[in-house]
Amino acid sequence: MGLDTMESRGYGGCMTKPKTPTQAPNTAVIYLRVSTEQQGGDGLGIEAQRSLIARYLDGKGIGVEREFVEVQSGGDDERPKLAEALRLAKSLKIPLVVAKQDRLSRNASFALKLFQTHRIIVAESPEDSRLARGVKAVVDDEERVRIATRTKQALDELKKKAESLPVGRRYRDWE
């Protein structure tokens, strides 16, 4: 039964024509993030992300519109480069590509909101379902909390060692 027949039988607006498949983008906006200056300075974290994204894009025949690199905590939702990358991708109607989901955000609610409001591709796992993304977001959030706890404990230990040093001894003489 064709659409014309259905309309004549009173089916009017209840059937819609099938949507045409979305054309694959020919370019994408890239977002790379590391948490510390040291990670950013040595290039290893950035280069590993860039390589993972390049393999994905090459396999899909997608070029790079623009790349954004940011050195900031993934738990911080106020990231200027991420905001700029998202605006550009949205304005050009092309995806934002990240290497791994935790490079986008380690804040579960923020990450899930971004996935709902923007077209984002995770190069490591581009076929993930909403459920998989949600689980990863919660795991990434928990890891953020654990990283903060480990960092605080390490700093507390250093402070205790520093307080127990006799005046005049150098750091390398502690052990």
Secondary structure, 3 states (H helix, E strand, C coil): CCHHHHHHCCCHHHCCCCCCCCCCCCEEEEEEEECCHHHHHHCHHHHHHHHHHHHHHHHHCCEEEEEEEEECCCCCCCCHHHHHHHHHHHHHCCCEEECCHHHHCCCHHHHHHHHHHCCEEECCCCCCCHHHHHHHHHHHHHHHHHHHHHHHHHHHHHHHHHHHCCCCCCHHHCC
